[in-house]
């Protein structure tokens, strides 16, 4: 049965949706519009709504050669960290969900407590560990500390607990090892939560500014968010090139979400209906 809303309620509902759409999409449209403006033009309202369009800002950034390097660094670090998060979080989540050992409950409670600790607290210890460990200003410093995270372990553990263990027991009867069961039985059943983990890990590391800024010092390892932040001058801001770089930075995240949106929605829905 279709429930019809009163016209006033329906109009208010659509007005709220349109307002939210403008608030969320408006900055993105403004960024792309400024990126397509000629550098000589100001970013006043009149120019923003004019028909002037150029791709010169993007060409300038790639012609300098540094943007491609920053883009590669961000893609490489985010891809490796995402793969590590998916593998290690599911492994730990599987162990906590399926095996009962003396400290399993204590380990899970520790993970929940770590989730409540602000990440900024570990900046100085992490900096000193990387410095003393000899990996400061290397790819290892950008990758190793972030290969697993407590939120991912929590999500994986909760999802795996909702899966009936009958298929795993059948695999054990057939002589499969625990690693084989994890890779061939559990992980295919965890596609929705793996998609959520992958998107969260990729976006978090792709947008990360503070840790790459602190754990590296050279230009060679600079990631895209750090490079964009350093493009801003003390006296003036080159808005056209800054917005062009920001537009390039948004594209991989949007592409990843559009590719995995079905699995992400499925994972969120599965979590929402879980008792």
C-alpha positions as CSV (number, residue, x, y, z in Angstrom):
1,X,0.0,0.0,0.0
2,X,1.4,3.4,-1.0
3,X,1.2,6.0,1.7
4,X,0.7,9.5,0.4
5,X,2.2,12.4,2.3
6,X,0.4,15.7,2.8
7,X,1.6,18.2,0.1
8,X,3.2,20.5,2.7
9,X,5.2,17.7,4.2
10,X,6.3,16.4,0.8
11,X,7.4,19.9,-0.2
12,X,9.3,20.4,3.0
13,X,10.9,17.0,2.5
14,X,12.1,17.9,-1.0
15,X,13.3,21.3,0.1
16,X,15.5,19.7,2.7
17,X,16.9,17.2,0.2
18,X,17.6,20.0,-2.4
19,X,19.3,22.1,0.3
20,X,21.5,19.1,1.4
21,X,22.4,18.4,-2.3
22,X,23.4,22.0,-2.8
23,X,25.5,22.1,0.4
24,X,27.3,18.9,-0.5
25,X,27.7,19.3,-4.3
26,X,28.2,23.1,-4.4
27,X,31.8,23.1,-3.1
28,X,32.7,20.3,-5.6
29,X,31.2,22.3,-8.5
30,X,33.0,25.5,-7.4
31,X,36.3,23.6,-7.2
32,X,35.9,22.2,-10.8
33,X,34.8,25.6,-12.1
34,X,37.8,27.5,-10.7
35,X,40.1,24.8,-12.0
36,X,38.8,25.5,-15.5
37,X,39.4,29.2,-15.3
38,X,42.3,31.0,-16.9
39,X,45.0,32.0,-14.4
40,X,44.8,35.6,-15.4
41,X,41.1,35.8,-14.4
42,X,39.9,36.5,-10.9
43,X,37.6,34.1,-9.2
44,X,34.8,36.7,-8.7
45,X,31.2,35.6,-9.1
46,X,30.9,37.1,-12.5
47,X,33.8,35.1,-13.9
48,X,32.7,31.9,-12.2
49,X,29.4,32.0,-14.1
50,X,31.0,33.0,-17.4
51,X,31.6,30.6,-20.3
52,X,35.4,30.8,-20.1
53,X,36.9,27.3,-19.9
54,X,40.5,26.2,-20.2
55,X,42.5,23.1,-19.4
56,X,45.8,25.0,-19.1
57,X,45.9,24.7,-15.3
58,X,45.9,20.9,-15.5
59,X,48.5,21.0,-18.3
60,X,50.7,23.3,-16.2
61,X,50.7,20.9,-13.2
62,X,51.6,17.9,-15.2
63,X,54.1,19.8,-17.3
64,X,56.1,20.6,-14.2
65,X,56.5,16.8,-13.6
66,X,56.0,16.9,-9.9
67,X,52.2,16.3,-9.9
68,X,52.7,12.9,-11.5
69,X,55.2,12.0,-8.8
70,X,52.9,13.1,-6.0
71,X,50.0,11.2,-7.6
72,X,52.0,8.1,-7.9
73,X,53.1,8.3,-4.2
74,X,49.5,8.7,-3.1
75,X,48.2,5.9,-5.3
76,X,51.0,3.5,-4.3
77,X,50.8,4.2,-0.5
78,X,47.0,4.1,-0.5
79,X,46.8,0.9,-2.6
80,X,49.3,-1.0,-0.5
81,X,47.8,0.1,2.8
82,X,44.3,-0.8,1.6
83,X,45.4,-4.3,0.6
84,X,47.1,-4.7,3.9
85,X,44.1,-3.5,5.8
86,X,41.8,-5.9,4.0
87,X,44.1,-8.9,4.5
88,X,45.2,-8.3,8.1
89,X,41.9,-7.0,9.5
90,X,40.0,-10.0,8.1
91,X,42.7,-12.4,9.5
92,X,42.5,-10.9,13.0
93,X,38.7,-10.6,12.8
94,X,38.4,-14.2,11.8
95,X,40.7,-15.3,14.7
96,X,38.7,-13.3,17.2
97,X,35.3,-14.5,15.8
98,X,36.0,-18.2,15.5
99,X,38.7,-19.1,18.0
100,X,38.3,-19.0,21.8
101,X,41.7,-18.6,23.6
102,X,42.6,-17.2,27.0
103,X,43.1,-13.6,25.9
104,X,40.7,-13.4,23.0
105,X,38.1,-11.4,24.9
106,X,40.8,-9.2,26.5
107,X,42.3,-8.6,23.0
108,X,38.9,-7.6,21.6
109,X,38.2,-5.3,24.5
110,X,41.7,-3.7,23.9
111,X,40.9,-3.1,20.3
112,X,37.6,-1.4,21.2
113,X,39.5,0.8,23.7
114,X,42.1,1.7,21.1
115,X,39.3,2.8,18.8
116,X,38.4,5.5,21.4
117,X,41.9,6.9,21.6
118,X,42.5,10.0,19.3
119,X,45.0,9.1,16.6
120,X,46.9,12.4,17.2
121,X,48.2,11.0,20.5
122,X,50.5,8.5,18.7
123,X,52.1,11.2,16.5
124,X,55.3,11.7,18.6
125,X,55.8,8.0,19.5
126,X,55.3,7.0,15.9
127,X,57.7,9.7,14.7
128,X,60.4,8.5,17.2
129,X,59.9,4.8,16.3
130,X,60.3,5.6,12.6
131,X,63.3,7.8,13.3
132,X,65.1,5.2,15.6
133,X,64.0,2.3,13.3
134,X,65.7,3.9,10.3
135,X,62.6,4.1,8.2
136,X,61.9,7.8,8.5
137,X,61.4,9.5,5.1
138,X,60.9,6.2,3.3
139,X,57.8,4.4,1.9
140,X,58.0,2.1,4.9
141,X,57.1,4.9,7.2
142,X,54.0,5.7,5.2
143,X,52.9,2.1,4.9
144,X,54.0,-0.1,7.9
145,X,52.2,1.7,10.7
146,X,48.9,1.8,8.9
147,X,48.6,-1.8,7.5
148,X,46.0,-2.7,10.1
149,X,43.5,-0.6,12.1
150,X,41.2,-1.3,15.0
151,X,38.0,-0.2,13.2
152,X,38.6,-2.6,10.4
153,X,39.2,-5.5,12.9
154,X,36.0,-4.6,14.7
155,X,34.0,-4.6,11.5
156,X,35.5,-7.8,10.2
157,X,35.0,-9.6,13.5
158,X,31.4,-8.6,13.8
159,X,30.6,-9.5,10.2
160,X,32.3,-12.9,10.4
161,X,30.4,-13.8,13.6
162,X,27.1,-13.4,11.7
163,X,28.2,-16.1,9.2
164,X,27.2,-19.7,10.0
165,X,30.3,-21.8,10.6
166,X,29.0,-24.8,8.8
167,X,30.9,-24.2,5.6
168,X,34.2,-23.8,7.5
169,X,33.5,-27.0,9.4
170,X,32.9,-28.8,6.1
171,X,36.2,-27.5,4.8
172,X,38.0,-28.7,7.9
173,X,36.5,-32.2,7.4
174,X,37.9,-32.2,3.9
175,X,41.4,-31.5,5.3
176,X,41.7,-27.8,4.5
177,X,44.1,-25.7,6.6
178,X,42.9,-22.6,8.4
179,X,44.7,-20.3,6.0
180,X,43.0,-22.1,3.1
181,X,39.6,-21.8,4.8
182,X,40.2,-18.1,5.4
183,X,41.2,-17.4,1.8
184,X,38.8,-19.8,0.0
185,X,35.7,-19.9,2.3
186,X,35.6,-16.9,4.6
187,X,36.9,-14.1,2.4
188,X,34.4,-14.8,-0.5
189,X,31.6,-14.6,2.1
190,X,32.9,-11.3,3.4
191,X,32.8,-9.4,0.1
192,X,30.4,-6.7,1.5
193,X,32.5,-5.9,4.6
194,X,35.7,-6.2,2.5
195,X,34.3,-3.5,0.2
196,X,33.6,-1.2,3.1
197,X,37.0,-1.8,4.6
198,X,38.7,-1.2,1.3
199,X,36.8,2.1,0.6
200,X,37.4,3.4,4.2
201,X,41.1,2.5,4.2
202,X,41.7,4.0,0.7
203,X,39.9,7.2,1.4
204,X,41.6,7.6,4.9
205,X,45.0,7.1,3.5
206,X,44.4,9.0,0.3
207,X,43.3,12.1,2.2
208,X,45.9,11.7,5.0
209,X,47.9,14.8,5.5
210,X,49.3,14.9,9.0
211,X,51.3,11.6,9.1
212,X,52.8,11.9,5.6
213,X,53.8,15.5,6.4
214,X,55.5,14.5,9.7
215,X,57.0,11.1,8.6
216,X,58.7,12.4,5.4
217,X,60.9,15.4,4.7
218,X,61.9,15.1,1.1
219,X,60.1,16.2,-2.0
220,X,60.4,12.7,-3.6
221,X,58.1,11.0,-1.1
222,X,55.6,13.8,-0.8
223,X,51.9,12.7,-1.2
224,X,49.2,14.7,-3.0
225,X,47.5,16.2,0.0
226,X,50.9,17.5,1.4
227,X,51.9,18.9,-2.0
228,X,48.5,20.7,-2.4
229,X,48.9,22.2,1.1
230,X,52.4,23.4,0.3
231,X,51.2,25.0,-2.9
232,X,49.5,27.8,-0.9
233,X,51.8,30.8,-0.6
234,X,52.1,33.1,2.5
235,X,50.9,36.2,0.6
236,X,48.7,34.8,-2.1
237,X,47.0,31.6,-3.2
238,X,47.1,30.4,-6.8
239,X,43.5,29.2,-6.7
240,X,43.3,28.0,-10.3
241,X,46.2,25.6,-10.0
242,X,45.3,24.6,-6.4
243,X,41.7,23.7,-7.5
244,X,43.1,21.8,-10.6
245,X,45.3,19.7,-8.3
246,X,42.4,19.2,-5.9
247,X,40.2,18.0,-8.8
248,X,42.8,15.5,-9.8
249,X,43.0,14.3,-6.2
250,X,39.2,13.7,-6.1
251,X,39.0,11.6,-9.2
252,X,40.5,8.3,-7.9
253,X,38.2,8.4,-4.8
254,X,35.2,9.0,-6.9
255,X,36.2,6.2,-9.4
256,X,36.7,3.8,-6.5
257,X,33.3,4.6,-5.0
258,X,31.5,4.2,-8.3
259,X,33.2,0.8,-8.9
260,X,32.4,-0.5,-5.4
261,X,29.2,1.3,-4.5
262,X,27.1,-1.9,-4.9
263,X,29.2,-3.9,-2.5
264,X,29.5,-0.9,-0.1
265,X,25.7,-0.5,0.0
266,X,25.3,-4.2,0.4
267,X,27.7,-4.2,3.4
268,X,26.0,-1.3,5.1
269,X,22.6,-2.8,4.6
270,X,23.8,-6.2,5.9
271,X,25.1,-4.4,9.0
272,X,21.9,-2.5,9.4
273,X,19.6,-5.5,9.4
274,X,21.9,-7.6,11.6
275,X,20.5,-8.4,15.0
